Amino acid sequence: MLYLSNIVKKQFIKKTKQAKIRRETNMEIYKEFRFEAAHFLPKVPEGHPCKNIHGHSYRVKLHIKGALNPEIGWIMDFTTIKEIFAPILTQLDHALLNNIEGLSNPTCEHLAIWIWNQVKPNLSILSKVEVQETASSGCIYEGE
Ligand SMILES: [Zn+2]
């Protein structure tokens, strides 16, 4: 009887630990980057201000969703995200976005998709790309 009770107790503890791990892994981390760039939107109607070349101080947030490493206590090293994004950031910073291949119509939405397509092959647990164009305008892309 006591033996059975210990088994039940052990199973209960194991299930509780598993539930705790599951709860802890339901989280995202993110890393934010900033860059300055110029663009114009060729497809907006004549007279629209975005038809003219202008600049933005862009903010990009890469969200990563994955299992929490129980030993080290993180999902992944923020530095790794920085290293993966570094060449992309170099390409975007102080550029005329329209000149970058795939960004001939660099709306906030297209930029978010473009960044996703650049990052995702090197960061499979990427879950979301946020692009903020102004203090009050932005786009969130979660892939297809
Ligand atoms: Zn703009």
Boltz pocket constraint, residues with backbone or C-beta under 6 A from the ligand:
constraints:
  - pocket:
      binder: B
      contacts: [[A, 39], [A, 50], [A, 54], [A, 55], [A, 56], [A, 133]]
      max_distance: 6.0
